[in-house]
């Protein structure tokens, strides 16, 4: 995040990375880092977290990675109980269309 101003967002960096990957499964870590405004290393850690817990699958395609988001899985926080990853992705995608 930018160090010149303090800011906060409603979604975590994990959610931001997940949404980037859902929107474009072939994005490079560098591109995700630019979109989310975090370091490439932070994106790598987040992708590892998401993959370890089964939310993202990583397929190697030559020198690049292709990511698949498991949208049928539930979100993790008790406040979001019953909501699925697909609900979050659909909500964000719907707002982009309007």
CNS distance restraints for C-alpha pairs under 8 A (distance, minus, plus):
assign (resid   1 and name CA) (resid  37 and name CA) 5.16 0.50 0.50
assign (resid   1 and name CA) (resid  38 and name CA) 5.62 0.50 0.50
assign (resid   2 and name CA) (resid   6 and name CA) 7.59 0.50 0.50
assign (resid   2 and name CA) (resid  37 and name CA) 7.39 0.50 0.50
assign (resid  11 and name CA) (resid  15 and name CA) 5.95 0.50 0.50
assign (resid  11 and name CA) (resid  16 and name CA) 6.81 0.50 0.50
assign (resid  12 and name CA) (resid  16 and name CA) 6.34 0.50 0.50
assign (resid  13 and name CA) (resid  17 and name CA) 6.07 0.50 0.50
assign (resid  13 and name CA) (resid  36 and name CA) 7.06 0.50 0.50
assign (resid  13 and name CA) (resid  46 and name CA) 7.89 0.50 0.50
assign (resid  14 and name CA) (resid  18 and name CA) 6.11 0.50 0.50
assign (resid  14 and name CA) (resid  46 and name CA) 5.96 0.50 0.50
assign (resid  14 and name CA) (resid  50 and name CA) 7.78 0.50 0.50
assign (resid  15 and name CA) (resid  19 and name CA) 6.06 0.50 0.50
assign (resid  16 and name CA) (resid  20 and name CA) 6.22 0.50 0.50
assign (resid  16 and name CA) (resid  36 and name CA) 6.31 0.50 0.50
assign (resid  17 and name CA) (resid  21 and name CA) 6.23 0.50 0.50
assign (resid  17 and name CA) (resid  32 and name CA) 6.68 0.50 0.50
assign (resid  17 and name CA) (resid  36 and name CA) 6.87 0.50 0.50
assign (resid  17 and name CA) (resid  43 and name CA) 7.07 0.50 0.50
assign (resid  17 and name CA) (resid  46 and name CA) 7.37 0.50 0.50
assign (resid  17 and name CA) (resid  47 and name CA) 7.55 0.50 0.50
assign (resid  18 and name CA) (resid  22 and name CA) 6.08 0.50 0.50
assign (resid  18 and name CA) (resid  50 and name CA) 7.92 0.50 0.50
assign (resid  18 and name CA) (resid  56 and name CA) 7.93 0.50 0.50
assign (resid  18 and name CA) (resid  69 and name CA) 7.42 0.50 0.50
assign (resid  19 and name CA) (resid  23 and name CA) 6.11 0.50 0.50
assign (resid  19 and name CA) (resid  89 and name CA) 6.35 0.50 0.50
assign (resid  20 and name CA) (resid  24 and name CA) 6.16 0.50 0.50
assign (resid  20 and name CA) (resid  25 and name CA) 7.82 0.50 0.50
assign (resid  20 and name CA) (resid  27 and name CA) 7.87 0.50 0.50
assign (resid  20 and name CA) (resid  32 and name CA) 6.57 0.50 0.50
assign (resid  20 and name CA) (resid  35 and name CA) 7.92 0.50 0.50
assign (resid  21 and name CA) (resid  25 and name CA) 4.80 0.50 0.50
assign (resid  21 and name CA) (resid  26 and name CA) 7.44 0.50 0.50
assign (resid  21 and name CA) (resid  27 and name CA) 6.81 0.50 0.50
assign (resid  21 and name CA) (resid  32 and name CA) 7.94 0.50 0.50
assign (resid  21 and name CA) (resid  67 and name CA) 6.51 0.50 0.50
assign (resid  21 and name CA) (resid  68 and name CA) 7.54 0.50 0.50
assign (resid  21 and name CA) (resid  69 and name CA) 7.15 0.50 0.50
assign (resid  22 and name CA) (resid  68 and name CA) 7.23 0.50 0.50
assign (resid  22 and name CA) (resid  69 and name CA) 5.91 0.50 0.50
assign (resid  22 and name CA) (resid  89 and name CA) 7.29 0.50 0.50
assign (resid  25 and name CA) (resid  66 and name CA) 5.55 0.50 0.50
assign (resid  25 and name CA) (resid  67 and name CA) 4.74 0.50 0.50
assign (resid  25 and name CA) (resid  68 and name CA) 6.29 0.50 0.50
assign (resid  26 and name CA) (resid  64 and name CA) 7.84 0.50 0.50
assign (resid  26 and name CA) (resid  65 and name CA) 6.62 0.50 0.50
assign (resid  26 and name CA) (resid  66 and name CA) 4.99 0.50 0.50
assign (resid  26 and name CA) (resid  67 and name CA) 6.52 0.50 0.50
assign (resid  27 and name CA) (resid  31 and name CA) 6.13 0.50 0.50
assign (resid  27 and name CA) (resid  32 and name CA) 6.56 0.50 0.50
assign (resid  27 and name CA) (resid  66 and name CA) 7.81 0.50 0.50
assign (resid  28 and name CA) (resid  32 and name CA) 6.40 0.50 0.50
assign (resid  28 and name CA) (resid  64 and name CA) 7.58 0.50 0.50
assign (resid  28 and name CA) (resid  65 and name CA) 7.54 0.50 0.50
assign (resid  29 and name CA) (resid  33 and name CA) 6.07 0.50 0.50
assign (resid  29 and name CA) (resid  40 and name CA) 5.93 0.50 0.50
assign (resid  29 and name CA) (resid  43 and name CA) 6.36 0.50 0.50
assign (resid  29 and name CA) (resid  44 and name CA) 6.85 0.50 0.50
assign (resid  30 and name CA) (resid  34 and name CA) 6.38 0.50 0.50
assign (resid  30 and name CA) (resid  40 and name CA) 5.56 0.50 0.50
assign (resid  31 and name CA) (resid  35 and name CA) 6.32 0.50 0.50
assign (resid  32 and name CA) (resid  36 and name CA) 6.06 0.50 0.50
assign (resid  32 and name CA) (resid  40 and name CA) 7.75 0.50 0.50
assign (resid  32 and name CA) (resid  43 and name CA) 7.09 0.50 0.50
assign (resid  33 and name CA) (resid  37 and name CA) 5.55 0.50 0.50
assign (resid  33 and name CA) (resid  38 and name CA) 5.08 0.50 0.50
assign (resid  33 and name CA) (resid  39 and name CA) 5.49 0.50 0.50
assign (resid  33 and name CA) (resid  40 and name CA) 5.18 0.50 0.50
assign (resid  33 and name CA) (resid  42 and name CA) 7.86 0.50 0.50
assign (resid  33 and name CA) (resid  43 and name CA) 6.07 0.50 0.50
assign (resid  34 and name CA) (resid  38 and name CA) 6.78 0.50 0.50
assign (resid  34 and name CA) (resid  39 and name CA) 7.85 0.50 0.50
assign (resid  38 and name CA) (resid  42 and name CA) 6.40 0.50 0.50
assign (resid  38 and name CA) (resid  43 and name CA) 7.10 0.50 0.50
assign (resid  39 and name CA) (resid  43 and name CA) 6.45 0.50 0.50
assign (resid  40 and name CA) (resid  44 and name CA) 6.22 0.50 0.50
assign (resid  41 and name CA) (resid  45 and name CA) 6.33 0.50 0.50
assign (resid  42 and name CA) (resid  46 and name CA) 6.20 0.50 0.50
assign (resid  43 and name CA) (resid  47 and name CA) 6.03 0.50 0.50
assign (resid  44 and name CA) (resid  48 and name CA) 6.16 0.50 0.50
assign (resid  45 and name CA) (resid  49 and name CA) 6.19 0.50 0.50
assign (resid  46 and name CA) (resid  50 and name CA) 6.12 0.50 0.50
assign (resid  47 and name CA) (resid  51 and name CA) 5.98 0.50 0.50
assign (resid  47 and name CA) (resid  56 and name CA) 7.39 0.50 0.50
assign (resid  48 and name CA) (resid  52 and name CA) 5.89 0.50 0.50
assign (resid  49 and name CA) (resid  53 and name CA) 6.27 0.50 0.50
assign (resid  50 and name CA) (resid  54 and name CA) 6.19 0.50 0.50
assign (resid  50 and name CA) (resid  55 and name CA) 5.05 0.50 0.50
assign (resid  50 and name CA) (resid  56 and name CA) 5.45 0.50 0.50
assign (resid  51 and name CA) (resid  55 and name CA) 5.69 0.50 0.50
assign (resid  51 and name CA) (resid  56 and name CA) 4.59 0.50 0.50
assign (resid  51 and name CA) (resid  57 and name CA) 5.71 0.50 0.50
assign (resid  51 and name CA) (resid  58 and name CA) 7.23 0.50 0.50
assign (resid  54 and name CA) (resid  70 and name CA) 7.26 0.50 0.50
assign (resid  55 and name CA) (resid  69 and name CA) 5.84 0.50 0.50
assign (resid  55 and name CA) (resid  70 and name CA) 5.09 0.50 0.50
assign (resid  55 and name CA) (resid  71 and name CA) 7.56 0.50 0.50
assign (resid  55 and name CA) (resid  73 and name CA) 7.06 0.50 0.50
assign (resid  56 and name CA) (resid  67 and name CA) 6.41 0.50 0.50
assign (resid  56 and name CA) (resid  68 and name CA) 5.48 0.50 0.50
assign (resid  56 and name CA) (resid  69 and name CA) 4.57 0.50 0.50
assign (resid  56 and name CA) (resid  70 and name CA) 5.94 0.50 0.50
assign (resid  57 and name CA) (resid  67 and name CA) 5.63 0.50 0.50
assign (resid  57 and name CA) (resid  68 and name CA) 5.03 0.50 0.50
assign (resid  57 and name CA) (resid  69 and name CA) 6.49 0.50 0.50
assign (resid  57 and name CA) (resid  70 and name CA) 7.57 0.50 0.50
assign (resid  58 and name CA) (resid  65 and name CA) 6.39 0.50 0.50
assign (resid  58 and name CA) (resid  66 and name CA) 5.83 0.50 0.50
assign (resid  58 and name CA) (resid  67 and name CA) 4.78 0.50 0.50
assign (resid  58 and name CA) (resid  68 and name CA) 6.56 0.50 0.50
assign (resid  59 and name CA) (resid  65 and name CA) 5.62 0.50 0.50
assign (resid  59 and name CA) (resid  66 and name CA) 5.09 0.50 0.50
assign (resid  59 and name CA) (resid  67 and name CA) 6.32 0.50 0.50
assign (resid  60 and name CA) (resid  64 and name CA) 6.01 0.50 0.50
assign (resid  60 and name CA) (resid  65 and name CA) 4.63 0.50 0.50
assign (resid  60 and name CA) (resid  66 and name CA) 6.26 0.50 0.50
assign (resid  61 and name CA) (resid  65 and name CA) 5.65 0.50 0.50
assign (resid  61 and name CA) (resid  66 and name CA) 6.63 0.50 0.50
assign (resid  70 and name CA) (resid  85 and name CA) 7.38 0.50 0.50
assign (resid  71 and name CA) (resid  84 and name CA) 6.66 0.50 0.50
assign (resid  71 and name CA) (resid  85 and name CA) 4.65 0.50 0.50
assign (resid  71 and name CA) (resid  86 and name CA) 4.53 0.50 0.50
assign (resid  72 and name CA) (resid  84 and name CA) 6.03 0.50 0.50
assign (resid  72 and name CA) (resid  85 and name CA) 6.30 0.50 0.50
assign (resid  72 and name CA) (resid  86 and name CA) 6.26 0.50 0.50
assign (resid  73 and name CA) (resid  84 and name CA) 5.49 0.50 0.50
assign (resid  73 and name CA) (resid  85 and name CA) 5.87 0.50 0.50
assign (resid  73 and name CA) (resid  86 and name CA) 7.91 0.50 0.50
assign (resid  74 and name CA) (resid  81 and name CA) 7.48 0.50 0.50
assign (resid  74 and name CA) (resid  82 and name CA) 6.43 0.50 0.50
assign (resid  74 and name CA) (resid  83 and name CA) 5.69 0.50 0.50
assign (resid  74 and name CA) (resid  84 and name CA) 4.07 0.50 0.50
assign (resid  74 and name CA) (resid  85 and name CA) 5.92 0.50 0.50
assign (resid  75 and name CA) (resid  80 and name CA) 6.13 0.50 0.50
assign (resid  75 and name CA) (resid  81 and name CA) 6.96 0.50 0.50
assign (resid  75 and name CA) (resid  82 and name CA) 7.56 0.50 0.50
assign (resid  75 and name CA) (resid  83 and name CA) 5.90 0.50 0.50
assign (resid  75 and name CA) (resid  84 and name CA) 5.35 0.50 0.50
assign (resid  75 and name CA) (resid  85 and name CA) 5.80 0.50 0.50
assign (resid  76 and name CA) (resid  80 and name CA) 7.01 0.50 0.50
assign (resid  76 and name CA) (resid  81 and name CA) 7.47 0.50 0.50
assign (resid  77 and name CA) (resid  81 and name CA) 6.67 0.50 0.50
assign (resid  83 and name CA) (resid  87 and name CA) 6.31 0.50 0.50
assign (resid  83 and name CA) (resid  88 and name CA) 7.86 0.50 0.50
assign (resid  84 and name CA) (resid  88 and name CA) 6.90 0.50 0.50
assign (resid  85 and name CA) (resid  89 and name CA) 6.27 0.50 0.50
assign (resid  86 and name CA) (resid  90 and name CA) 5.89 0.50 0.50
assign (resid  87 and name CA) (resid  91 and name CA) 6.07 0.50 0.50
assign (resid  88 and name CA) (resid  92 and name CA) 6.36 0.50 0.50
assign (resid  89 and name CA) (resid  93 and name CA) 6.03 0.50 0.50
assign (resid  90 and name CA) (resid  94 and name CA) 5.91 0.50 0.50
assign (resid  91 and name CA) (resid  95 and name CA) 6.46 0.50 0.50
assign (resid  92 and name CA) (resid  96 and name CA) 6.49 0.50 0.50
assign (resid  93 and name CA) (resid  97 and name CA) 6.64 0.50 0.50
assign (resid  94 and name CA) (resid  98 and name CA) 6.81 0.50 0.50
